[in-house]
Amino acid sequence: MSAAAVAHVPRRRRWFRWLLALPFLFAAASILQVVVLRFVDPPFTAFMAARVFEAWGQGEFGFRVAYDWRDLDEMAPSLPLSMVAAEDQNFATHHGFDLAAIEKARVHNRKMVERAEKRGRPVTRIRGASTISQQVAKNVFLWQGSNRVTRWARKGLEAWYTLLIETLWSKRRILEVYANVAEFGDGVYGGQAAARRYWGKDAAGLSANQSARLAAVLPSPRRYSAQRPGPYVQRRATRIERQVRQIGGTSYLEALP
């Protein structure tokens, strides 16, 4: 064996050891990332950065996101309660994934597909089953998948980050982050920014109906308006206000760990 070939063998081994170490390095880095954000409020999220780059790509170089953090105690309780009522009523009891909701969504979506095929129309009203924990994992840490490969990779990472935040954060912290990073309009992130943009008030002053309207536009905040709600948002907001009472109102928040 030549001297060059002998020298090449250790180099290959080093690369092989690095490849073996990559999953462990990623796991350690992601765990540290989640631990830090348990105590430090995120200055921005992956979704915010993606929206800015998207706007710049379209020539909107003056585009800015609206984002202003508020602790959970500095918001009207009706806002996080409305988000739970609208998005994840089993939030307090599941461990990141709501299997019952996933099954219901699967059955519902199958019926919608069958109905659409019979009518020869495109499928509408597909129901998702993402929990608030999954939404936080996706919004804070990940990107929006644009093709099948990246979409499946993102789903795997979403599950990993969901497990991490459910293990390392309290339920109150998860809900607090969600109420601050959820998008309530194009480039409008969090309850404080939405309250200022739409009603000229702080999140602490949101009424029950205003909170329900914000929750009602999720998960399609660029399609629906909380400020000028159409019939769909109005009907959904009414249901959300009723569901807030059913889950226990402010006592629900007080019982969260």
N, C-alpha and C positions, 0 to 999 in steps of 0.2 A: 504493500500500500504506500502511495506517495506521501510526502510530508504534507502537501496541501490537503489530501484526503483525510489524513490523521487529524489535522487542525480543524477540518470541517465537522468532524463527528462531535466534539465538545460543543461547537456552536449550535448544532442541531439539538443537542440535549438541552442547552440553555433555553432555546426557543420553546422546546417541548415543555420544560418546567414552567416557563412563563404562561403558556397556554393552559396548563393544568391549574395554575394559580389564579387565572383571571376570574373564574366564578367566585372564589373565596374573597378576592379583592373587591369585586362588585358587591357581594353580600355585606362585607364590612363597611364599605362606603355608604351603601344605602341605609344600613342600620344607623350609622352615625348621622346621616342626613335627617332621618326621621326623629332621632333622639334630640337633635338640635332644635328642630321645629316644634317639638313639644313645649319648649320654653321660649323660643324666639318667634315672633310674628313674622311670617314671610313677607319680604319687601315687594315681591312680585311672584307670579306663578308661570309655569310653562305655557299655559293657555294665553295669558296676557302677552308674553313675549311673542308667541306665534301670531296673535292678532296684530301686533305692531308690525312685524315683518310682512304679514299679508298686506297690510295697508301700504307700507312702503313699496312693496312689489307692484301695487296698483297706482303708484305715483302720488299717494296721499302722504307726503313727507311731514305734514303738520299734524298727523293723527296722534292723539294721546289717549291713553286709557284713563278712566276715572276710577280711583281706588283709594280708599281712606279707611284704615283699620279701626274697628271699635271692638272692645272686649264684649263678651256676652252680656255682662251686667250693665253695659252702656247702651244697649239696644232695648227697644220695646219687646217684652217677652213674646208678644204676638208674632213677631217675625220668625224666630227660630221654631216656634210652635207651628206656625203655618207651613214652614218648610218640611217639618216632620210629617204633618198631616197630609201634605200633598205628595211627598216623595217616598216616605219610608216609615210607615206607622209601626213597624216592628223594630225600629232602630234601637230601642232600649234593651231588647232581649236577644237579638241575633249577634253573631260574632263576625260580622263583616259581609256575610252572604245570606240572603233570605231565600232559602230553598223553596218554601211554600209559594212565595211570590214568583219565583222563576217558573215553577210548574204552572201557575195560573196564567202567566204571560205566554207560555208555550201553547197552552190550550186555546187561549184567546186568539193568538196570532195564526194558529192553524185554521181556526174558523174564518178569520178575516181573509186568508189566502183562498180558502175554498169558496167563500162568497164572491170574492173578486173574480175568480176564474169562471164561475157560473155566469156572471154578468159581463164578462169580457172587459173588465176595467182594471186599472192598476190598483195595487194593494194600498189601502189607507189605514190609518189608526193602528199601526203596529205598536204594541205595548212593550216597554222595557221593564227590566226588573232590577236595575242597579240600585244598590243601597246608597245611603249618604256617605258611608265609608268608602265605597267604590268611587263615588263622584269626587270625593276629596283626593283620593289617590290619583285619579285621572287628571283632575284640574291642576293640582299642585306640582306633580312630579313628571307627567308624561306629555306626549304629543298627540295630535289628532291623526289617526291612521287614514291614509288616502288610498292604499291599495291592500290587496288581500294579505301579502306577506307582512307589511308593517302593522296591519290591523291585528293579526294574530300575535305578533310579537308584543304589541302594546297590551293586548288582553292578558298575556302571561305576566307581564310586569305589573299590570293593574292588580292582579290577584296577589302578587308578592307584596306590593306596597300596602294593599288593603290589610293583609295579615299583619304587617309590621305596625301600622297605625292602630289597629285594634288591640295589639299586644302592648304597645308602648305608650299610647295616649289614653286619656280618659274619654268617656263618651261626651262629656261637656266640651273637652278640647276639640274633638272631631266636629261637633256641631258648631262650635265657635268659629273654627276655620271655614267650614262650609258657608256659614252665613256671611263671611267676609270675602270669599273668593268666587261664589256663584255669580254667573253673568246674568244680569237683569235687563240687559239691553245691549246694543252694539257698543262694546268697549266700556260698559258700565259694570263694575265688579263690586259686589258686596252691598249690604244693606245701607251703610252710611252714604256711599256714593249715589245709590239709587234714590234714597230719600232726598238728598240735596238736589239731584238733577230733576226729579219729577215733581216734588212738592215743596222745595225750598226749606226743608226742615232737617233736623238731625234724626238719626235712626231711633233715638230714644222717644221721639214724638210721633212715631208712626201709629196710626189707628189700626184697629183690628181689620178693617176692610182694606186699607192700604197694604198691610202686610199680606193679607190673603191674595190680593191682586198681584203682588210681586211673586208670591209662590205659584200663582196660577199660570204665569208665563213660562215656568220651567217645564220641560227642558228645551223650549224653543223661544228664547228671549228675543231673537232677531225677527221672528215671525209674528209674535204677539206683543201687545203694548200694555203695560201696567198703568201707564198714565192715561191713555185713551182706550180703555178696554172695549172690545167688541162683545157680542152676545156670548161667544164661547168662554172668554175670560171671565165675564160677569157670572155666568152659571157656575163655572169651576170655583171662583172665589167664594160664592155662597156655600157650596159644598165644603170647601176647606174650612170656613168659619164654623160650620156645624161639626166637622170632624175634630177641630181643635177642642171643642167642648167635650166631645166623646172620649178623647184620649186623656182628659183630666185637666186641661188648662194649665195654669202656672204651677200647679202641684206636680205636673209631669216634669218640668224643668228642675224643680227642687229635689226630685227623687233621683235625678241622673247622677251616676258616680263621677 
